[in-house]
Amino acid sequence: MQFLNNLMEKYRPHFQKGGKFEKYGPAFSGIDTFLFVPKHTTKRGAHIRDGIDLKRVMIVVVFALIPVTLFGIWNVGYQHFSQLGVEKGFWELFGYGAIRFLPMVVVSYVVGLGIEFAYAIIRGHAVNEGYLVSGLLIPLIMPIDLPLPMLAISVVFAVVIGKEAFGGTGMNILNPALLARAFAFFSYAGSMSGDAVWVADSKITDGVSGETILGALAQGKEVGYSVIDMFIGYIPGSVGETSVLMILIGAAFLLFTGIASWRIMLSTIIGGAITAFLFNLWGINTIMNFPWWQHLMVGGFLFGTVFMATDPVTAAQTTKGKWIYGFLIGVLAILVRVFNGAYPEGMMMAILLMNVFAPLIDHYVIEGNINQRLKRAKKIVTA
């Protein structure tokens, strides 16, 4: 690392004011602060005494995503070969999954960071750090068979319309990764839904069916997977959403480091559990009868709860607001699953909708606190 630091110091003057590459200063600064702690302090606004900055926060989230990413890569190979009835070793399954998944990660980062660097150079500001996480989240929540050009266009939409149009990282009102998925879902429905998109090469290989648990339930079919399969992740689905165990490991890491809000996680689970339980009592079709606690284990519910709903930019900020925000996400996710047969997932829609209402929730929570203080003040004056 000392070699890299010396190299950056050697070329730094060329990218500073008056240097021959001054125009590309923001790009140089983005690489520099990614590798090393920034050599400057805040000059205005809120000041927090802490040894961590935004890039370090993003890196912590990336570390939390490593378990689900590694398992998801293996599961891509496992789903493909197991449905063909072909036995392969661990590394053969992992290698196949890596060959299918890593190009998606490369496209996501190249396109997304390319846009971020371009905007930074044009506007003359520092490179935004938020895409360090979004760049990995986007391929993790996409079908493994999604064509790379479609992925690239979805990334462009999410970064340009979802982030840069609002001013960049910290100013966006919608989660960029979910916005990319929503764009792909409504623009390329045939590549984002159905039974043939969740298992690699299922469209071109006879005998492979990538039907997910929620897809089967929406069609009134019985679930063909055990609870252990759901918990470990031996089921079809998006790369990062299948393994409850790996998601819980990531959640524990985020909570231990204090990066994610436990209130949002817990309230989302409570909201989803209560809603699913009430449908269990009603129970007039297959998806309503699906055990409430298993609803929390399948699809993108838990992954969205841990890595999407807790996004500090788009989530509610007040303590009470976090409880309300998370609870409503859980409720809406199950409602969409039960009543929208064409889209049996629900978590993406629920989080995006609550992203829009998060500022309103915080507004009324703050207004309520102000009114309570005014009432207490009047009582004191009267006394």
N, C-alpha and C positions, 0 to 999 in steps of 0.2 A: 504493500500500500504506500510505503514511503516513496517508491519509484514513481507511482502514479501522481502522488502529491507534488513531487519535484517537477514532473512533466507539466502538470497544470499550472504551477507557479511560473514556469518558464514562458509559457505562451499566454498567460493571463493578460499582460500589458497590451497585446495585439487586439484583444477583444474589449478593452476598456475605452472610455471616452478619449478620442484623439488617436486611437490605434487604427491600423489599416483594415481591421475586420470588426470595427465598432458595431456595424449594422447587425452582425451575428452574435453580439454580446449575450442576448437572452438565451440563445441555444447553448453557448458555452457555459453560462451560469447554471442552466438546467442540468447539464452533465456534471458540473462541479459539485453542486449541492446534493445531487443524487449519490455521489461517491463519498463526500465529506460533509461534516457539519458546517453550515453557513458561517462565514466570518463577519457577519453583521448582526445588529440587533434592531428591533422595531423602533421606528422613529415617531409613530403616532398610533392612536387607537388603543385598544386594550393591550396591557402588558401582563404576561404571565411568567412567573419565575419557574421555569422547568427546563430540564435538559433535553426535551424532545420537541421536534418541530413537525410540520405537516408531512414532509417526506418520510420521516421516521415512523409516523403513525401509519402511513400507507404501507410501508414495508412490513410492519407488524401484522397488518391485515393479510398481506400476501403470504406471510409465514403461516398464518392460521388457515389459509386455503390450501397449503401444501398437502395435508393428509387426504382431503377429498379429491384433489387433483391426481395424486398418485394412484389412489384406489380407482378413480374413475377411468384412468388410462387402462389399467388392468381389466376393468369390467367391460370396456369396449371390446377387447379381444375375447374375453370370456363369453359375452353374449353372442358374438358372431359365431364362434366355433362350437359352443355348446348347443346352439339351435341347429347347427348342421350335423350334430352328433359326432363331432371330431374332437378327440382328446389331444390337448396340447399342454406343454409344460408352462410353468409360471413366466419365464422370460420370453417364451414365444407369444404368450397372450399379451404380456406387457409391451413387447416390441411392436406387435400388430397395432395395439391401441395407440402407442406413441406415434407411429407412422400416420395414423388417421387424425390424431388430435393436435399434434404439434404444429402442423401447417395452419390450423385455425388460430392458434395462439400467435404465430408469426404474423399472419395477416392482420389480426386485431391490433397488435402493438405497432406494426409498421404504419398502417393506415391512421390509427388514432394518434399516435405520437407524432407522426408526420404533420398532421393537421395542427396539433398543439404547438409544435415548433414553428410552423408557418405563421400562425396567429401571433405568437410571441415576437417573432422577428418583425412582422408588419406593424404591430401595435407598439413595439418597443418595451414590452414588459417581461417579467420573469416567466419562465415556463411553468404552467400549472402542474401540480403534482397529482391531482385526483385520478388521472387516467392510469396511474400505476396499478390501481386496484381494478378499475373498470376494464382494463385491457385483458385481465385474466378472467374476470367474472363473465364477460360476454360469451366467450367460447364455452365456459362451463355450463351455461344455461341454454345453449343452443342444441338442436339435434345433431348427432355426429355426422349425419349424411347431408347436412346443409351445404350446398355448393359455395365455394370460397368467394366468388364474385358477389353473391347475395349477402354473405357475411360482411364483405368490405363495404357494400353500399349501406348496410344497416349501421355499421360503425360510423360512417360519414354522417348519416342523419343524426345519430345520437350525439356526436361530438359537436357538430356545427349547429344544429337546431336545438338540441337539448342542453348544451353547455355554453358554447361561445356566444350564441345569440343573447344569452342572459348575462354575459360578462365573464364567463369562465368558472373555474373551480370555486365553490363557496357561494355562487350566485344562482346556480340552477335550482329549479323547483321540482324537477323530476329526476329520479334515479337514472343515470345515463345507461347503465347496463340493461335495466328493464325496458327503457325506451327503445334500445336497439332490438330487443326481443319483440316488443310490441310492433315496431315497424316491420320486422321480418314476418311476423305472424299475419298482419293484415295485408302486406304486399305480396308475400310468397306463401299463401296458405297451404298449397300442396306440398311444400317442402318443410312445413312447420307443424303439421298435424297428420293424424292418421296412424296406421299400424306400420308403415314402411319407412319411417324416418328415424326411429330410435335405436335401431341396430345397424351397424355399419354394413353397407353393401346389400341391405335387404331388398332393395329395389331391383337389383340385377342378379340376385342369387335365389334360385328356387328352394323352397322349403324353409325360408327364414321369415318369421313373423315377429315384428317388434312391438306387439300390442302391450301397452302399459296397463298397470292395475286400474288406474282411473279410467282409461279408455274402455277397458272391459266392463267396469261397473256402469259406465254411462250407457252401454249397450245392453245392460241387464244380465251380463254374464257373471258367473262365479269366479272368485279370485283363485288362480292356480299356484300361488306362492305362499309359503309358510311365513310366520311371523319372524323367524330367524332370517329367512331370505330378505325380508323387508329391512330388518335391523342392520344386518351386515351389508346389504346392498347388492345381492345377486339378482337384480331385476333390471329390465330395460328402462331407459329414461335418459334425461340429459346427463352429461358426463359428471357433473358435480352434485347432482341431486339425489342419487340413489342410496348412498350409505349413511344411515342414521348414526352409526358409530363414529365415522370420520367427521361428520358434521358436529357431533357433540364434543369431540376432541378439539376441533377448531373453536367452538363456542367457549370451552373451558379456558383456552389460551387467551381469547379476547377478553373474557371476564377477569382473568387473573391479572392481565396487563392494564385493565381499566379502560380499554379502548371502546368497548361496546356497552350499551345500556342494558342492564339486567331487567330493568322495569319494562322495557319494550318487549324483550324476549318473553318474559313471564306473562305479561298481559296478552300478548298475541296467542300464546299457547292456551291461556285460560279462555279467551274469546272463542277460539276454534273448538276447544273441548266442550264448552257449554253448548254451543250451537249444534255440533255433531251429536251430542248426547240427546238433545231435544228432538232431533230428527230420528234418532234411534227409537225414541218413544212413539213417534208417529209411524215410522217404518212402513210405508206403502210401496216401496220399490227397492231394488237391490242396493243402490248407492245410499239410500237413507238407512238401510239396515246394516250397512258396513260399520263395524264397531268404531265408536267415537275415537278411541285411543289409537286405532290403526289409521284413521284419517290423518293424524299428526305425523305418521311415519312415511307416508307415500307421497308421490308427486314432489312439488317444490315447496311444500309447506314449511318444513323445518329449515331447509337451506335459505329460503326467503326470510324466515324469522331471524336467523342468526346473522346473515351477511347482507341482506337487502333492507329489511325494515329498520335496522339499527343505523343506517347511513346518517351520520350526524348533520349533514347538510340539508337533507330533504325530510328528516323526521321532525317531530315536535321537540321543542327545546325545554319547556317547563316540566317540572316534576309531575304534576297532575296531568298535564297534557300528554306525557309519554304513556301513562296508564290508559288514557282514553284512546289515543292514537293506536297503540298496539292491540287493544281489545277489539276495536272496530276492524282492524285488518284481519284478525282471526275470524270474526263473525262473517265478514264479507267474503273471505276466501271459501268458506264452507257453503255459503249461500250460492255463490257462482257455480261451485261444483255440483250442487244438487239440482239447481233449476236451469242450468245452461248445458244441455246435452252436447251442443256443438263445441263447447270449450270446457272440458271437465277438470281443468287444472285449477284456476281461480286465484292463485296467489299473486300472479303478476298484476292482474286487474285490481285486486284489493290494495296492493301496496301503492300502485300508481295513483289510484283514486285518493287514498289517504295522504299521499304526498301533496296533492292539490289542497286538501283541507287542513293540513298540519298548521299553516300560519293562522288560519281561522280558529282552530282549537286553542292555540297559544294566546291569541288575542282575547278570547272570552275567559280563559283562565286568568290572565293578567287583569282584565277588567273586573272579574269577580274578586280578586285579591284587593284591588284598589277600593272597591265598594265596601268590603269588609273593614278595611282600615279606616275609611271615612266614617263608618258607623261607630267604630270604637272610639275614634277621635271626638265625635259628637257627644258620646256618652261621657267621656272624660270632661269635656267642656261643661256639659250640663251639671255634672257632679261638682 
